[in-house]
Amino acid sequence: QRLQPTARLYDAVVAQDGSGDYTTVQAAIDAAPSERGLPWLIFIKNGEYNEHVNVPATKPYLHFIGQDRDKTIIYDDKLCGGDNALHVSVGATVVVNSNNCYFENVTLENSWGHDKQDGPQALALNTAGDRTIFKNVAMLSYQDTWITPSTSSYRAYVTDCFIEGAVDFIYNSGDIYIENTTLYINRKSGGFIVAPSHAEDVKWGYVFNNCTITAPGVPSETDVW
């Protein structure tokens, strides 16, 4: 069980129109206290936030709560494949280096993959920390949408989410539990949902429970793996 926040108003509000404390998500992260042991709540008002978001390892327990998942969108268009590729630590739209972070009611998007419906690697999310939780979150791209932790014992929990991609769009290592989530194949020739890279010491790996795989543009004879 995660630590419960004290009943109170949000610690910070992000709003593009200037009605909050900050106009960008990164500014709210930069201003958040370091080395906390209790949740720090950041409310993100509806809007399209075109920025690269980096949560440093020194800022655990940050909670990102959007106003409406389909209207609260954090997006960027950096590539981690092809010519002039960036490392996933800087190329993913959202990079979570700290532990115990929580995301709810928000869309994390790499617009290159999502809009073009094409590769190369264009990551929406990189979780490098432990115990990351996603509830009612959309992760949108095409190739390599979400890179999970490299550390074998690190964990993530995903519930009631929507994850879109076509090529290895959930990949790497860690113990990842995904339930009640839609996995959306957005390539007509079919797709590969996962590309696990688990060492022998990984206890569970990728676990899917009560999830739905949808591929509306894929002919019935086309493979989905």
N, C-alpha and C positions, 0 to 999 in steps of 0.2 A: 504494500500500500504506500502511495506517495504521501508526503506531508501535506496537510490541508492548510490553505491560506487562512489568515485571520479575517473574519468578516469585516469588510471595509470597502470603500470606493477603490477604483483602480489606482495603482501607483503612478501610472503615466498614460496619457492618451495621445495617440498619433492621428492626425487629420490633415489631409492635403490642403484643406481650405483655411488652415490657420486657427481653427476653433479648438484645437487641442494644445498639448504641451510641446509637441514636435510635429514637423511636417514630413519626416521620413522615419522609417522603422529603425534604420541604423543610428540615427541621432538618439532615439530612445534607448537603444542598447548601450551606446557610448556613455550615456548619462546614468545608467543603472549602477547600483553599488556592486562592488566585487566581493567574492567569497561569502555570499549569503548562505544561510542554512534554511531559509524559509522562502516561499515563492514571492517573486516580484511581478506583479500583474501589469501587463501592457495591453491596453485596449486599442485596437486598430479600427478606425472608422472606415466605412465603405470608400473605395477609391482604387485606382490602379497605380501602384507604387513601382516605378521603373528604377530599380536599384539592386546592387549586389549587397546581400545581407550576410554579415559575419558575426557569429556569437563566439567570443573568445573563451578559452578554457577557464579563465578567471571569473566568469560570470555564470555560475550554475543557478538553477531554479528560476530561470526567466520563463514566464508564461505569456504566450502571445495569443490573444483572443480577439478574433475578428467580429465585426458586426454582422456580416452575412457572407457565407462562404463564396457564393457566386459573384459577389460584388466587392469583396475585399481581396485584391489580387496583388501579389508581389511577383514581379517578373523581370527577367533579364534575357539576353540573347547570346551569351558567351559560349564558345565551343571548347570542348576538351578533346577533340579529335580533328584530323585533317591538318592542313597547313597552319602554322602559327598557333597550334593548340595550347591551351592553358592547362595547368595542373588542376585536378579536381578540387584542390583546397582553395582555389581562387576562381575557378571557372563555373562552379555550380551557383545557381541563383541564390540559394540559401545554404550556408555552411554552419553546422552546429558543432563546435569543438568542446562545449561544456557538457556536464552531466545534468540530469534531472530537468530537462527543458520540456515544455508542454505547448502544443499548438492546437487551436480549436477554431473552427469556422473561418478558414482562410484558404486561399488558393495559392500554391507555390508553382510557378510556371517558368519553363525556359521557352521563350516565344519562338526561337529558331526552330526547335523540334515541333512544337505545337502548331505553329502557323504553316510551316513549310511541309509538315508531315514527311520529314526526310532526315537522314543523318548528315554528318557524322555525329559523334557523341556530343550531346547537349544536355547537361544535367540540370534538373530542377532542384535537387536536394542532395546534400552530403551530410550524413550524420556520423561524426567521428567520436562523439561522446557516448556515455552509457545512460541507460534508462530514459530514453526519449519517448514521449507519448504524443500520438496524433489522434484527434477525435474530430470527425466531420471535416476532414481536410482533403482538398483535391491536389494531386501531384500530376502535372501535365508536361509531357514532352514526347519524344519519339524513340531515340536511342539512348539508353543509360539514364533513365529518368531519375532513379534514386540509387545512390551508392550507400550501402549500409556500412556499419563499422568494420574496420580491419581487425580490431582486437577480438579474439575468439569469444571471450566471456561477456562482451558488451551486449546490451539488450535494447530492444525497441518494442513498443506496443502500439498497434494500429487498429482502430475500430471505426466503423461507419464512415469509411473514406472512399475516395474514387481515385484510382491510379491508372494513368493512361500511358501507353507506349507500344512499341512494336518489336524492338530488338533488345533483349537482355535488360529489360527496363527496371528490374530489381536485381541488384548484383552485389557481390563481395562476400562478407562473412558476418559473424555475430549470431545471436539467438533472437530471431525476429518473429513475433507472434502477430498475425494479421487475421482479423475476424470481421464478419458482417461488412465486407468491403467489396466494391466492384472493381474488377481488373479489366480494363478496356483495351482491346487490340485495335489499333488505328491504322493497320496496313492490310490492304485487300488480299495480299498473298499470304496472310497469316503472320504469326509472330512467335517470339520466344519470351516468355514472361520473366523467367529467372535465369541467372548465370551464377550459381553459387561457387564460392571459392573458400570452402570450409576446411580447416585443418582437422586432424584427428581429435583434437581436444575440444572441439565445439560440441556442446551437450545436445542441443536440439536442432540448430540450423533454422531454416525457414519453415514455419508452421502456418498453414492456412486453415481456418475453421469457418464454415458457413459463408464462404465467399462466392461471388458470382462472376463468371468469365463471360464477357460480352464481346462480340466481334461482328457488328451489324453489316459491315461491308465485305465480310469474308465468305466466299462460297462454301457450302457444306463439305465439299471434298478437300478443302484446303486444311493443312495441318496447323494446329496451335499447340505449342509445347510449353 
